[in-house]
Amino acid sequence: MSGETVRQDERAADTAAEAAAGHADLTVGQVLRAQRVITEEDIAAFAALVGDKGRHHLPGQGQVMAHGLLTASLATKIGGDLHFIARTMGWEFLKPVWGGDTITAEVTVAALREIKPGLGVEFAIEIRNQDGETVLRGDAEGLIRR
């Protein structure tokens, strides 16, 4: 991972952590971002972890395609920074992500509401590759406990 990618990821994490620290800092329309390079090593480790060893995910079979849920996990990193507990998540996988691609998740706060254990949150999610193409679109709903 390049130094610039790490700095961008750290800035996004800092923003999400600051927003989580005081729920009042989250606002509808706010966009949180994270970025990373998906390596062939990441894809192999994910395949070993979840057991999905389809040949399109394995080296030696041409270009290595990332698992859709590995791609989606970049958005869950932002949720983790917020201490967000997901109740529902939906994903639409639009284009493949290949080993070596740089992906950026944009997680937009779509709705906020006070609920008994904390703050109810809905997110709209888009993940783009280094060419600006949307590779994944999704949503999530859950809560941040107080």
C-alpha angles and dihedrals in degrees: 000000000000122000091245091053090051092050092049091049091048091050091051090048091049091051092049093046091050090050092049093049091065114024089205087070091068112088133181108263094026112140122212120192139197129176136193144158114247107221130197086244090057090051093048092048092049091048090052092047098050100027095237101138100160108161092246087065096050129085117245093045097087122266111011116234120210118234112257092236091051087057091047091051090076088070091048088056088064090048089052091051087056093045085240116172109207121219097175135012130181127191136192112193107209107169135007122262114217132205107276095030119131112222130193124200119208112194113188122196101236100175141000129195136167113247131175100266096039139292123349111218135187121194134196111208134201126174119194133188127230090276092058093251116144106240099172135020125188151138139227135195127194144101147280110219121223 
